[in-house]
Amino acid sequence: MANLPSPSRMAPLFLRLLGVVYAIAFVSLWVQVQGLIGSRGILPIAPHLAEVALRFGPERYAWFPTLLWLGASDAALHALCALGVIAAVLVVAGRLQTPALVLAWAVYLSLTTAGRDFLAFQWDNLLLETGFLAVFLLPPRWRARPEPPSPVGLWLLRWLLFRLMFMSGVVKLASGDVSWRSLKALDFHFETQPLPTVLGWYAHQLPGWVHAVAVLVMFVLELVLPFAIFGPRRWRNVAAAGIVALQAGIALTGNYGFFNLLTAVLAVLLLEGEAKPAKGEEKPKGFARVWPWVAVPVAAVVAVISVVQLAGAFHFRPAWPRPVLVLYQAVAPFRTINGYGLFAVMTKERPEIVVEAAATGRPGWPMIFVSNPANRRGGRVFARRTCRVSTGRCGSPRSVIRAATPGLKTFSHGSPKARRRCWVCSRKILSTMLLRNSCVRGSRIITSLIATRSARREPGGGGRSEACISLRCRRSSSERAEPGVRRATIATLSTRAEEAK
């Protein structure tokens, strides 16, 4: 432990790593954003903003915080993603880190707010909260340099890591799910998680007693080890090692976007060497001496909201004072102080959206989502889920496809405005091993010609063609001796389009 960097160097390192996570989030979303919420996307943002404005009036900016109020065109979506990437690069480069962190947080908040179901995952919330609290870690400077972090900012980030880990363990026991209490949850998890990896398949084949031991170890790491975050230096180092090991195991057996990487980055703040000045380190002067106090009001709000969330994790819901409820309601739309806990109830089945396309008189064929696990080995994935469409809500039967979305409604009613629809299946930000298999069988965005605009033609001329797309739900379950595929039609959408003369 003696060779660990000093605290004055860990904070700048943490910020640079956070910039890397931001870059992964923005770039991997960039190649999907137009097909998800663009003008021809599955959940177009422009008509939704019009509905929100009509419903909430002047309060819409507080209830639906997004920079897209300034313009919700496809160009604006791409501009926001580009702006986010620039901010992330500045954070990584150590230039204007504080303003860049504020900009990255504002842009990602704008995109997640507009993304709705597609960007409603816990790791999106975690990135927003981490990015916001990181603003208060070091004072604003033109160029990052070794200096002691703000005690309040450091406490806020460690408190976030504690809540993330501890609440993840609490919700599993508090939910009353028998599979967790009987230590059999992993008998299902590796198969029914939204995006298992190849190693996840092998983990699923392990004996039941190995799964039970793994569940016990997980509970120790999530319920006991987090308290070491507030202990002496050696305890914190042990906590960091355990947290990183757990996240590595999760990432190797399942794809949860940048969640595991971001959690490991938070653990970096626990790795401290001797608390002595680093070479070239100067004592804070001027505004830098005042900066730590800026985080005090933020810490007070975080403390109050965190108590409410922790109580909710234990299913303890007292009559909170009205000011607390008002404060909770006011900060909720900004997704910056959150509760955490994946898989409170273990998923026994994994619903999958199967998109099938068919032309008139021809058999249908499934549209394969790039790197989505199926009957063949997909490419190695990292950073963000392969496709926001293909996973629904972490294995929940509810999915955006099942809802009456504006885009799908257009087709189901045979609207003359029917047009090319992007079913977004993008590959991820690549590490050194990702490029090889991730996108062999398709382009970054799979585009299905569902219907074309009606073409002008003379009466009696030309012909007709029909394009049909079926959305089916495929489920796999570990409860059957021979896992098969059970399909239930969610919707069958068809439309007729006239061929261009």
Residue, then its C-alpha position, 0 to 999 in steps of 0.5 A: m500500500a505504500n506505493l499508492p498515490s497521495p490523495s492530492r493525485m487521486a482526485p485528478l485521476f478520478l476526474r479524468l476517468l470520469g471523463v472517459v465514462y462520459a465520453i463512452a456514454f455520449v459517443s455510444l448514444w450518439v449513434q443511436v439517438q436519432g433512431l430512438i428519439g429523432s423525428r423518425g425515431i421510435l419515441p420522437i421527442a418533438p411531439h412529446l415536448a409539445e404535449v409537456a408544454l401544453r400540460f405544464g405551461p411555464e413549469r415545464y422547464a422544472w418538470f422536464p429539464t432539457l436543453l432541447w426546449l431550445g430546439a428538438s430537431d435531429a440536428a439539435l440531438h447530434a449537436l448535444c451529443a457532440l457538445g457532450v463529447i467535447a466536454a468529456v474530452l476537456v475533462v480527460a485533458g484536465r482543461l477547464q474541468t469544472p465548467a466542462l463537468v457542469l456542461a457534461w452533466a447538463v447535456y447528459l441530463s438533457l438527453t436522458t430526460a428526452g430519452r425517457d424509457f430508453l435512458a431510464f436505467q440506474w447507470d444513467n442516474l448514477l452517471l448524472e449524480t456522480g458527474f454533478l457531485a464531481v463538480f465540487l471535488l476540486p476548485p475551478r482551474w484552467r489546468a488540473r494540478p495536484e491538490p487536496p480535494s474538498p473534504v465535503g466533495l470527497w465525502l459526497l462521492r464516498w457517500l454515493l458509493f456507500r449508498l449504491m453498494f449498501m442499497s443494492g444489498v438491502v433491496k434484495l433482502a427487503s423485497g422478500d424474494v425467496s430466490w435471494r433468501s434461499l441463495k438460488a438467485l444465480d441459478f436464474h440470473f446468468e441466463t435471464q439477465p438482459l444481455p448475458t455474455v459468453l462467460g455468463w453462459y459458462a457461469h450458468q452451467l456451474p453447480g448450484w453450490v457454487h452459485a449459492v457461495a457466490v450469492l453469499v459473497m455478494f451479500v458480504l460485499e454489498l452489506v458489510l464491506p461498504f461500511a469500510i468506506f468510512g474507516p481508516r485508510r487500510w479499510r478503504n483500500v480493502a473496500a475498493a479492492g472488493i468493490v472492483a472485484l465484484q464489478a469485474g465479475i458482473a461485467l464479465t458475465g453480463n453487459y450493463g453498459f458503463f455501470n460497472l466501470l463507473t462504480a469502479v471509478l468511484a472506488v478510486l477515491l478510496l485508494e489513498g497513499e500517505a497523506k503528505p503533500a505531493k511534489g509540486e503541490e501548493k496550498p489553496k489560495g484565494f477562491a480555491r480556499v472558499w470553494p469547499w464551502v460551496a458544496v455545504p448546501v449541496a451536502a445538506v440536501v443530499a443528506v436529507i434526500s438520502v435518508v428518505q431513500l434509505a428508509g424506502a429501501f427498508h420499506f419504512r415510510p414514516a410521515w415525513p415533514r412537508p418541507v422534506l417532501v417538497l424538496y424531494q419532489a423538486v429535485a426528482p426531475f433532475r435525477t441527481i440524488n437517486g436510490y439504487g438497487l438492481f434485481a430486487v426481485m430476481t427475474k425468472e424470464r428474459p423477455e426479448i423484442v423480436v422484430e420480424a419484417a415481411a414483404t407481400g407474399r414472402p415469409g418473414w425474417p427476424m431483424i437481428f440486433v447487433s451483439n444481442p445474445a441469441n443462438r449465436r455468439g455475439g461480439r464482445v460488448f462494453a460500455r453501453r448496451t448494444c441496443r436500447v430497444s432490444t432490452g426493454r426494462c431490464g427483463s421486465p415484461r413492460s417495454v416501450i414497444r408494447a406501449a402505444t408510441p407515436g411512431l408505431k401508432t403512425f404505422s398501425h393507422g396506415s398514415p400517409k406520413a409513413r416513412r423509413r424507420c430506424w430500428v437502432c442497433s448500434r455497436k458500442i464504444l470499442s476497446t481493443m477487443l470489440l471491433r473484431n466481432s461486434c458488427v460483422r453482420g450489419s451496419r451501425i444502424i439497422t434500417s427497415l423499410i417499413a413503408t414509403r411515402s405515397a407517390r403521385r401517380e395517374p389513376g390506374g397506373g402503378g401497383r401496390s406493395e405491402a411491408c409488414i413488421s411484427l413485434r414479438c416477445r421471446r422469453s427464455s426461462s430456467e424453470r423448464a427442463e428444456p428451455g425453449v422459446r415462447r412467443a407472444t405477439i405484442a403487435t402486428l403493424s402493417t401498412r400499404a404504400e404505393e410504389a413510385k411510378 
